[in-house]
Amino acid sequence: MKKIILQTTAILLILAGVVACGKENENNEINTLKGTKWKLAGIVDTETGVLKELEPKDCEQCYTLDFDTDTTAHGQSSSNDIIINISKMPPTIGGTKRNESGDGHLYMDLWYDVNSYNREDNKLKFFYEKDSYLLFKKI
C-alpha cells in the first residue's frame, strides 16, 4: 500500500511540474517582443494621466516599432528610419534626425533618456522620467 501511495505521489509531482513548466513557457511566449509591432499612442504624464499625442497624428507609419528580436526593433520616427536596441538602458538608437516633421525631434531625443520599460498586455511603456513614459500600443 505504501508503494502505491509513493508512486501516485511521485506521478502527481511530475505532472504538477510539467503543468507548471508549460504555464511558464506560455507566459514567456506571451511576453516576447519578437515579431510584434507597436505604434506610439503618445507621452503619458503619470501624475495627471494626461496623454499627449505627437504630431503628425495622421501618419500611419510614424512612431512605429517592429521587433526583430526581444531587444531589437526597427521603425519610424516622423520622417526617418530608426533602429533601437533595448538590451541596455538607455537604449542604443540608430538613425538620423534629418527633416523631422512635427514632434519627430522630441521623439528621437526622448529615447536617449529612457531608463526602463515594461509590457502589460497590449501596452508597451518606455519610462524616461519618473513621472512620464512613451506609451505604445500593439498593432
VEXTI-944547 format. One line per field, with one value per residue (C-alpha): x, y, z; residue in three letters; residue number from 1; chain. Coordinates in steps of 0.1 Angstrom, whole numbers, plus 5000, padded with zeros to 4 digits. Example, Ala and Ser with C-alpha at 12.3 -4.5 7.8 and 13.67 -1.06 7.14 Angstrom:
BEGIN
x (5123, 5137)
y (4955, 4989)
z (5078, 5071)
res (Ala, Ser)
n (1, 2)
chain (A, A)
This chain:
BEGIN
x (5000, 5029, 5044, 5012, 5009, 5045, 5042, 5009, 5026, 5056, 5034, 5013, 5045, 5058, 5025, 5025, 5060, 5050, 5020, 5040, 5067, 5040, 5025, 5059, 5065, 5031, 5038, 5072, 5057, 5030, 5057, 5080, 5085, 5100, 5076, 5054, 5046, 5038, 5026, 5031, 4999, 5017, 5035, 5018, 5022, 5018, 5007, 4979, 4972, 4972, 4982, 5000, 4998, 5028, 5024, 5019, 4989, 4975, 5007, 5002, 5039, 5051, 5063, 5062, 5084, 5087, 5107, 5131, 5141, 5131, 5156, 5160, 5135, 5134, 5108, 5100, 5102, 5081, 5104, 5133, 5140, 5153, 5169, 5166, 5183, 5167, 5191, 5207, 5193, 5193, 5187, 5211, 5195, 5204, 5190, 5190, 5170, 5171, 5140, 5119, 5084, 5060, 5074, 5100, 5129, 5112, 5105, 5141, 5156, 5134, 5149, 5183, 5167, 5147, 5158, 5133, 5104, 5076, 5049, 5014, 4992, 4989, 5008, 5045, 5058, 5092, 5099, 5122, 5114, 5099, 5066, 5065, 5066, 5062, 5031, 5030, 5000, 5003, 4991)
y (5000, 5024, 5017, 5026, 5059, 5068, 5060, 5080, 5109, 5108, 5108, 5137, 5157, 5150, 5161, 5192, 5201, 5195, 5217, 5244, 5244, 5246, 5277, 5293, 5287, 5301, 5332, 5336, 5334, 5360, 5384, 5381, 5412, 5393, 5396, 5422, 5457, 5488, 5523, 5552, 5564, 5593, 5605, 5599, 5620, 5595, 5622, 5636, 5606, 5631, 5616, 5639, 5627, 5636, 5654, 5644, 5625, 5613, 5595, 5557, 5548, 5575, 5565, 5527, 5499, 5464, 5440, 5416, 5401, 5406, 5435, 5450, 5468, 5489, 5516, 5551, 5585, 5612, 5612, 5587, 5551, 5541, 5511, 5506, 5481, 5479, 5453, 5480, 5513, 5538, 5521, 5523, 5543, 5544, 5567, 5604, 5634, 5649, 5668, 5656, 5669, 5677, 5662, 5640, 5657, 5653, 5616, 5609, 5629, 5611, 5577, 5589, 5593, 5561, 5542, 5513, 5497, 5472, 5454, 5450, 5430, 5452, 5482, 5488, 5516, 5532, 5553, 5583, 5602, 5590, 5606, 5602, 5575, 5567, 5546, 5522, 5501, 5468, 5468)
z (5000, 5009, 4975, 4956, 4976, 4969, 4932, 4930, 4948, 4925, 4894, 4907, 4915, 4880, 4864, 4885, 4873, 4837, 4841, 4858, 4831, 4804, 4820, 4823, 4786, 4777, 4797, 4781, 4746, 4756, 4769, 4739, 4718, 4689, 4659, 4674, 4660, 4680, 4674, 4697, 4714, 4730, 4761, 4794, 4825, 4853, 4878, 4858, 4834, 4805, 4772, 4747, 4711, 4689, 4656, 4629, 4642, 4608, 4598, 4598, 4596, 4621, 4655, 4650, 4662, 4647, 4669, 4651, 4684, 4721, 4723, 4688, 4667, 4636, 4629, 4620, 4637, 4620, 4589, 4593, 4597, 4632, 4648, 4686, 4709, 4744, 4759, 4779, 4793, 4779, 4746, 4717, 4689, 4652, 4627, 4618, 4628, 4593, 4582, 4611, 4610, 4639, 4671, 4654, 4672, 4706, 4699, 4690, 4719, 4745, 4736, 4750, 4784, 4786, 4818, 4819, 4801, 4808, 4788, 4800, 4776, 4745, 4760, 4760, 4782, 4780, 4811, 4806, 4838, 4870, 4861, 4822, 4796, 4760, 4755, 4726, 4716, 4698, 4662)
res (Met, Lys, Lys, Ile, Ile, Leu, Gln, Thr, Thr, Ala, Ile, Leu, Leu, Ile, Leu, Ala, Gly, Val, Val, Ala, Cys, Gly, Lys, Glu, Asn, Glu, Asn, Asn, Glu, Ile, Asn, Thr, Leu, Lys, Gly, Thr, Lys, Trp, Lys, Leu, Ala, Gly, Ile, Val, Asp, Thr, Glu, Thr, Gly, Val, Leu, Lys, Glu, Leu, Glu, Pro, Lys, Asp, Cys, Glu, Gln, Cys, Tyr, Thr, Leu, Asp, Phe, Asp, Thr, Asp, Thr, Thr, Ala, His, Gly, Gln, Ser, Ser, Ser, Asn, Asp, Ile, Ile, Ile, Asn, Ile, Ser, Lys, Met, Pro, Pro, Thr, Ile, Gly, Gly, Thr, Lys, Arg, Asn, Glu, Ser, Gly, Asp, Gly, His, Leu, Tyr, Met, Asp, Leu, Trp, Tyr, Asp, Val, Asn, Ser, Tyr, Asn, Arg, Glu, Asp, Asn, Lys, Leu, Lys, Phe, Phe, Tyr, Glu, Lys, Asp, Ser, Tyr, Leu, Leu, Phe, Lys, Lys, Ile)
n (1, 2, 3, 4, 5, 6, 7, 8, 9, 10, 11, 12, 13, 14, 15, 16, 17, 18, 19, 20, 21, 22, 23, 24, 25, 26, 27, 28, 29, 30, 31, 32, 33, 34, 35, 36, 37, 38, 39, 40, 41, 42, 43, 44, 45, 46, 47, 48, 49, 50, 51, 52, 53, 54, 55, 56, 57, 58, 59, 60, 61, 62, 63, 64, 65, 66, 67, 68, 69, 70, 71, 72, 73, 74, 75, 76, 77, 78, 79, 80, 81, 82, 83, 84, 85, 86, 87, 88, 89, 90, 91, 92, 93, 94, 95, 96, 97, 98, 99, 100, 101, 102, 103, 104, 105, 106, 107, 108, 109, 110, 111, 112, 113, 114, 115, 116, 117, 118, 119, 120, 121, 122, 123, 124, 125, 126, 127, 128, 129, 130, 131, 132, 133, 134, 135, 136, 137, 138, 139)
chain (A, A, A, A, A, A, A, A, A, A, A, A, A, A, A, A, A, A, A, A, A, A, A, A, A, A, A, A, A, A, A, A, A, A, A, A, A, A, A, A, A, A, A, A, A, A, A, A, A, A, A, A, A, A, A, A, A, A, A, A, A, A, A, A, A, A, A, A, A, A, A, A, A, A, A, A, A, A, A, A, A, A, A, A, A, A, A, A, A, A, A, A, A, A, A, A, A, A, A, A, A, A, A, A, A, A, A, A, A, A, A, A, A, A, A, A, A, A, A, A, A, A, A, A, A, A, A, A, A, A, A, A, A, A, A, A, A, A, A)
